[in-house]
Amino acid sequence: MGIQITPAETTDIHQILADHCRYWGDRDLRSLHLPVLVHEFGETCLVARGEDGIHGYVIGFVTPTGAGYVHLIATRDDTRGTGLGRRLYAAFADAAYRHGARRLKAITSVGNTSSIAFHHHLGFDAKIIDDYNGPGQARVVFHRVLPFDTPRP
């Protein structure tokens, strides 16, 4: 059967939270997993499902300015390095494009070197913006034009 990427349901968020450490290790990001995002933006919140559960997921939405914003993307610890993260991003990009997005946006903390490398590998431009998440809280802000499968110059 393999892995299938489908729209997320709120019960998927409950399962992801139950297995939180499989996706995020010691980082506690449970408070960012808002079921309301799945309720309101279900077509751009996706899970990669296999026979043994959820292998990865992306929670995102399209902003009024036409950005497909990736709020969270994660793969389970036993699926990293398989290309699943790229497949999830491509599926999200397709869904966001269908809903009017013409570019992608994501953010991460300045110290998250694995996220920075991943986004660079996917062709995102990155810029550090001071105070992005409040005073003294710089973030790396990523941008990339759509469609996702178009090579960048």
LINZIQUI-V285835 format. One record per residue. SS is DSSP state (~ for helix, > for strand, _ for the rest). NEAR is the number of other C-alpha atoms within 10 Angstrom. Layout:
ss=SS near=NEAR
ss=SS near=NEAR
This chain:
ss=_ near=5
ss=_ near=7
ss=_ near=16
ss=> near=13
ss=> near=20
ss=> near=17
ss=> near=19
ss=_ near=24
ss=_ near=16
ss=~ near=15
ss=~ near=11
ss=~ near=19
ss=~ near=20
ss=~ near=13
ss=~ near=12
ss=~ near=22
ss=~ near=16
ss=~ near=11
ss=_ near=14
ss=~ near=18
ss=~ near=16
ss=~ near=17
ss=~ near=22
ss=~ near=15
ss=_ near=12
ss=_ near=9
ss=_ near=9
ss=_ near=10
ss=_ near=14
ss=~ near=14
ss=~ near=7
ss=~ near=11
ss=_ near=16
ss=_ near=12
ss=~ near=18
ss=~ near=10
ss=~ near=18
ss=~ near=23
ss=~ near=13
ss=~ near=11
ss=_ near=17
ss=~ near=19
ss=~ near=20
ss=~ near=29
ss=> near=28
ss=> near=27
ss=> near=28
ss=> near=24
ss=> near=18
ss=> near=14
ss=_ near=10
ss=_ near=7
ss=> near=14
ss=> near=19
ss=> near=25
ss=> near=26
ss=> near=29
ss=> near=24
ss=> near=27
ss=> near=26
ss=> near=26
ss=> near=24
ss=_ near=15
ss=_ near=9
ss=_ near=10
ss=_ near=17
ss=> near=23
ss=> near=30
ss=> near=23
ss=> near=22
ss=> near=17
ss=> near=16
ss=> near=20
ss=> near=20
ss=> near=23
ss=_ near=22
ss=_ near=14
ss=_ near=10
ss=_ near=14
ss=_ near=14
ss=_ near=10
ss=_ near=10
ss=_ near=10
ss=~ near=20
ss=~ near=23
ss=~ near=15
ss=~ near=14
ss=~ near=23
ss=~ near=20
ss=~ near=16
ss=~ near=21
ss=~ near=29
ss=~ near=27
ss=~ near=18
ss=~ near=21
ss=~ near=28
ss=~ near=21
ss=~ near=13
ss=_ near=17
ss=_ near=15
ss=_ near=23
ss=_ near=19
ss=> near=20
ss=> near=26
ss=> near=21
ss=> near=21
ss=> near=23
ss=> near=18
ss=> near=16
ss=_ near=17
ss=_ near=11
ss=_ near=11
ss=~ near=11
ss=~ near=9
ss=~ near=17
ss=~ near=20
ss=~ near=12
ss=~ near=13
ss=~ near=21
ss=~ near=15
ss=~ near=11
ss=_ near=17
ss=_ near=18
ss=_ near=20
ss=> near=16
ss=> near=18
ss=> near=13
ss=> near=15
ss=> near=14
ss=_ near=14
ss=_ near=11
ss=_ near=15
ss=_ near=12
ss=_ near=9
ss=_ near=8
ss=_ near=9
ss=_ near=12
ss=_ near=17
ss=> near=22
ss=> near=20
ss=> near=19
ss=> near=21
ss=> near=20
ss=> near=21
ss=> near=19
ss=_ near=19
ss=_ near=16
ss=_ near=20
ss=_ near=11
ss=_ near=9
ss=_ near=9
ss=_ near=11
ss=_ near=4
